[in-house]
Every structure is written in structure tokens, then in C-alpha cells.
Amino acid sequence: MELKKLEYNLTVCKLASTADIDLFKDFYFIGRTDEEISLVCKTEDTPENTTERDDGWKGFRIEGVLDFSLIGILSKISGILADNRIGIFAVSTYNTDYILVKKENFEKALEVLAEAGYSII
């Protein structure tokens, strides 16, 4: 399985309103529940009106389109990282999963995943 590195820094933040999100940017994830509005975006695209933010994330995605019948892909990756004391923040799209780790753990995460048989591109 191939993992593609994202070449930019990411921020995870909370917002008071979705009106603050620039929907014309090329990379973002929005989560809205009855309790909060969360946004993952490139650090340079973080809205000014965040109520909380956590900078310093890097990420990679599982390459290709993952069929919904596939089981345990994210679990296996998160398990390998957990065994190496690397926390994650995961988000999913219709096609695939994205795994974020803190910047200081990024190279180690890629290293242990490569040792486990993943191709890093």
C-alpha cells in the first residue's frame, strides 16, 4: 500500500462560524456537529477568527480509492504508530483516509510505516 506525503504544514482548529472558512482554498476538512465546528487546513489558510487552534501537523494520505468493504486499513496504520508512541489525527474522504501526526514525529512515522511494508511516495 502506498502512502503519499503532503508537503505542507497543517492546522487543526475550532471556529465559531463556517462563514470564516474560505471554501476556495485547495485543501480543508470541515466537521460540524451540535457541539462544534472543526477545520483542518493548511496552516497559512487558517482563518483569523478561530476560537482554538493547534498548529504543527504534517500528513499523508493512503493512495488510491479505498473500497468501503475494506476493513482495518486505518486501524493497522494507527496501531503501528501507536506502538511507536506516535499520536494521530485522522480524517476521511469518500475516496481515502488522511493521517496527520505532529511535525516532530512525521519522519519517524514514515520510517516505521516503511519498515512495516508501506511504500512512501
C-alpha positions in Angstrom: 0.0 0.0 0.0 1.3 3.5 -0.9 1.2 6.5 1.4 1.7 9.9 -0.2 3.3 12.7 1.9 1.6 16.0 2.0 4.2 18.7 1.5 2.5 21.4 3.6 2.0 22.2 7.3 -1.5 21.7 8.7 -3.5 23.3 11.5 -6.5 21.8 13.4 -8.8 24.4 14.7 -12.3 25.3 16.1 -14.4 28.0 14.6 -17.5 30.0 15.8 -18.9 30.1 12.3 -18.4 28.4 8.9 -18.6 31.9 7.4 -14.9 32.3 8.3 -13.8 29.4 6.1 -12.5 30.3 2.6 -14.1 27.5 0.5 -11.9 28.4 -2.5 -8.8 27.1 -0.8 -7.5 23.8 -2.2 -7.2 21.7 1.0 -9.5 21.7 4.0 -11.8 19.4 6.0 -14.8 20.7 7.9 -16.6 18.9 10.6 -19.7 20.3 12.1 -21.7 18.8 15.0 -24.2 20.1 17.5 -21.2 20.9 19.7 -18.6 22.4 17.4 -17.2 23.4 14.0 -13.8 21.9 13.4 -11.5 22.7 10.5 -8.3 21.1 9.2 -6.4 23.3 6.7 -3.0 24.4 5.5 -1.5 26.5 8.3 -1.3 29.6 6.1 -5.0 29.3 5.3 -6.2 29.2 9.0 -9.0 31.7 9.5 -8.2 34.6 11.8 -11.4 34.1 13.8 -10.6 30.7 15.3 -11.6 30.0 18.9 -8.9 27.4 19.3 -6.1 26.2 17.1 -3.3 23.6 17.2 -0.5 24.1 14.7 2.4 21.9 13.8 0.7 19.0 12.0 2.0 17.1 8.9 0.1 14.5 7.0 0.0 11.7 4.4 -2.8 10.0 2.6 -3.5 6.4 1.6 -3.1 6.5 -2.2 -5.9 5.3 -4.4 -9.6 4.8 -3.9 -10.4 2.6 -0.9 -13.5 0.4 -1.3 -15.9 0.7 1.6 -15.7 -3.1 2.1 -12.0 -2.9 3.0 -11.6 -3.5 6.7 -8.8 -2.4 9.1 -6.7 -0.2 6.9 -6.7 2.8 9.2 -6.6 0.5 12.2 -3.4 -1.1 11.1 -1.7 2.2 10.4 -2.8 3.7 13.6 -1.7 0.6 15.5 1.8 0.7 14.1 2.0 4.4 15.0 0.6 3.8 18.5 3.1 1.0 19.1 5.8 3.6 18.4 4.1 6.2 20.7 3.0 8.5 17.8 -0.4 10.0 18.1 -2.6 10.7 15.1 -5.5 12.8 13.9 -7.3 11.1 11.1 -9.8 12.4 8.6 -11.6 10.6 5.8 -13.0 11.5 2.5 -15.2 9.4 0.2 -12.2 8.0 -1.5 -9.5 7.6 1.1 -8.1 8.4 4.6 -5.7 11.1 5.7 -3.5 10.6 8.7 -1.9 13.6 10.5 0.9 13.5 13.0 2.7 16.2 14.9 5.5 17.7 12.8 8.2 16.4 15.2 7.0 12.8 14.7 6.5 13.0 11.0 9.8 11.5 9.8 9.7 8.7 12.5 6.1 7.9 11.5 7.1 7.5 7.8 10.1 5.4 8.9 8.2 2.9 11.0 5.5 2.6 8.3 8.1 1.9 5.7 9.6 -0.7 7.9 6.2 -2.3 8.2 6.0 -2.6 4.4 4.2 0.6 3.3 5.7 2.5 0.3 6.2 6.2 0.9 5.8 8.5 -2.1 
